[in-house]
Amino acid sequence: MKKNLLKGAAASVIVLTTLAFTTMKKEINIKESNVTWTGKKVTGSHTGTIQLKSGFFHMEDQNLVGGEFVIDMTSLTNTDLSGENKQKLEGHLKSEDFFGVEKHPTAKLVITSVASKGNGTYGVVGNLTIKNITKPITFDLEMKNNVANAKLSIDRSKYDVKYGSGSFFDDLGDKTIYDNFDLEVNLKF
C-alpha cells in the first residue's frame, strides 16, 4: 500500500511538472485581426490593408515564446484611393515590380526568439520571408487580454522590391519611393 501511494505521488509530481512547462498554441482569429500598411514616397504616402492566411503564438506559462504567421499577399488592398487609381496601384503593388504575388502569393513571419520587457511587452526577433527571401527582423509586441499589437518597419529593398527605390536608381527625383514601409498589426486570439 505504501509503495502504491509513493508511486502515485511520484506520478502526480511528474504530471504536474510536465503541465507547468507545457507550451500552448494560441491560434489567431484571422477574421477579427487586421494588418494596415503605409508606404511613403517623396510626394506623399499610400495606405492599405493585407490579411493573414493563418497564424499562432506559442505560449509557455502565459508568456510568449514563439509563433508563426502566413500573410495572404493576394489580399493586398489600397484604402486611400478609389476607382481606377485604386485599381492601378493595387495591380502595380501585386506585379513583379513590387511583390510579385502571382509567383509569391504568401509571405511568412516566424518568431525565433522573445525577451520579456515587462507589462506584457516583448522584444521579438523573427525571420520574415517575402518573395522567397528570408531576412531577420526585430520589433516590440504588446500582448494584453488576448490581443497583440505591433508596429514593424520593413526595408523592401532587402526582399528584391526595387521599383522606384533611390537605393538602386539615380535621378528619380520626386518619383522616389522610400525603401521602408510600415505595418501596424492588431491580432486577436
C-alpha positions in Angstrom: 0.0 0.0 0.0 2.8 2.4 0.9 4.6 1.6 -2.4 1.4 2.3 -4.4 0.9 5.6 -2.6 4.5 6.6 -3.3 4.2 5.6 -6.9 1.0 7.6 -7.2 2.6 10.6 -5.6 5.6 10.4 -7.9 3.4 10.1 -11.0 1.4 13.1 -9.8 4.6 15.2 -9.4 5.8 14.3 -12.9 2.4 15.1 -14.5 2.1 18.4 -12.7 5.7 19.3 -13.6 5.1 18.5 -17.2 1.9 20.5 -17.3 3.6 23.5 -15.6 6.0 23.8 -18.5 3.7 22.9 -21.4 3.8 25.0 -24.5 0.4 26.1 -25.6 -0.6 27.1 -29.2 -2.9 30.1 -29.4 -4.5 30.4 -32.9 -5.0 33.9 -34.3 -8.6 34.8 -35.2 -7.8 35.9 -38.7 -11.3 37.4 -39.3 -11.0 39.7 -36.3 -7.4 40.6 -36.8 -6.0 43.3 -39.1 -2.8 44.5 -40.7 -2.5 48.0 -42.1 0.4 49.1 -44.3 1.8 52.5 -45.1 4.2 53.2 -48.0 5.8 56.6 -48.4 7.2 58.5 -51.3 8.7 61.9 -51.7 5.3 63.4 -52.7 3.1 61.6 -50.1 2.1 58.2 -49.0 -0.4 55.4 -49.5 -2.1 53.1 -47.0 -4.0 49.9 -47.2 -4.6 46.5 -45.7 -3.4 43.0 -46.0 -4.9 39.8 -44.4 -3.4 36.9 -42.6 -3.9 33.5 -44.0 -3.1 31.8 -40.7 -1.2 32.4 -37.5 -0.5 31.3 -34.0 1.5 32.2 -30.9 3.4 29.6 -28.8 2.8 30.4 -25.1 4.6 28.9 -22.1 3.3 29.7 -18.6 1.3 32.6 -20.1 4.5 34.0 -21.7 5.1 34.4 -25.4 7.9 32.0 -26.6 7.3 31.8 -30.4 4.8 31.9 -33.3 4.3 31.8 -37.0 2.2 33.8 -39.4 1.4 33.4 -43.1 0.3 36.6 -44.9 -2.0 36.4 -47.9 -0.2 38.7 -50.4 -3.1 38.4 -52.8 -5.3 40.3 -50.3 -3.2 43.5 -50.6 -5.5 46.4 -51.0 -5.2 50.2 -51.0 -7.5 52.3 -48.8 -6.7 55.9 -49.6 -7.6 55.9 -53.3 -10.8 54.9 -55.2 -11.8 53.9 -58.7 -9.3 53.5 -61.4 -6.4 54.9 -59.4 -7.0 52.4 -56.6 -7.1 49.5 -59.1 -3.9 50.7 -60.8 -2.0 51.0 -57.5 -3.2 47.6 -56.3 -2.3 46.0 -59.6 1.2 47.6 -59.6 1.9 46.5 -56.0 0.9 42.9 -56.9 3.0 43.0 -60.0 6.7 41.8 -60.4 7.7 45.5 -59.9 6.8 45.1 -56.3 5.6 41.9 -54.5 5.0 39.5 -57.5 2.0 37.9 -55.9 1.3 35.6 -58.8 4.6 33.8 -58.1 4.7 34.6 -54.4 1.1 34.5 -53.0 2.2 34.4 -49.4 4.8 35.9 -47.1 5.7 34.4 -43.7 7.0 35.6 -40.3 8.5 33.0 -37.9 9.3 34.2 -34.4 12.7 32.8 -33.5 13.3 34.4 -30.0 11.4 36.5 -27.5 12.5 38.6 -24.5 10.0 39.9 -22.0 10.3 43.7 -21.4 7.6 43.6 -18.6 3.9 44.6 -18.5 3.0 42.3 -21.5 5.6 43.8 -23.8 8.1 41.6 -25.6 11.1 42.2 -27.8 10.7 39.9 -30.7 13.3 38.5 -33.2 11.9 36.7 -36.2 12.6 35.7 -39.8 10.5 37.4 -42.4 10.1 35.9 -45.8 8.9 38.0 -48.8 9.4 36.8 -52.4 11.2 33.6 -51.1 13.9 35.9 -49.5 14.2 35.5 -45.7 15.8 38.2 -43.5 15.8 38.8 -39.8 13.6 41.4 -38.3 13.1 42.8 -34.8 10.2 44.6 -33.2 8.2 45.1 -30.0 4.9 43.3 -29.4 2.4 44.1 -26.7 0.0 41.4 -25.5 -3.0 42.1 -23.3 -6.4 40.5 -23.0 -6.0 38.1 -25.9 -4.9 40.9 -28.2 -1.4 41.5 -29.6 -0.3 44.8 -31.2 3.0 45.6 -33.0 4.4 48.2 -35.4 7.0 47.0 -37.9 9.2 48.9 -40.3 10.3 46.7 -43.2 13.0 47.6 -45.7 11.5 46.3 -49.0 14.9 46.6 -50.8 16.1 43.6 -48.8 13.4 41.5 -50.4 14.2 42.4 -54.1 11.4 45.1 -54.2 13.4 47.7 -56.0 10.9 49.7 -58.1 11.3 53.5 -57.5 14.0 52.9 -54.8 16.6 55.6 -54.5 18.9 52.9 -53.2 19.1 51.3 -56.7 18.2 54.1 -59.2 19.6 57.6 -59.7 17.7 60.7 -60.7 14.3 59.6 -59.6 13.6 63.0 -58.1 10.0 63.3 -56.8 9.2 59.8 -58.1 11.4 58.2 -55.4 9.6 55.7 -53.2 11.2 55.2 -49.8 12.6 51.7 -49.1 10.9 51.3 -45.7 7.2 50.6 -45.4 5.3 50.3 -42.1 2.9 47.7 -40.8 0.5 48.2 -37.9 -0.6 44.8 -36.7 -3.6 44.1 -34.4 -4.1 40.3 -33.7 -6.9 38.7 -31.7 -6.5 35.2 -30.3 
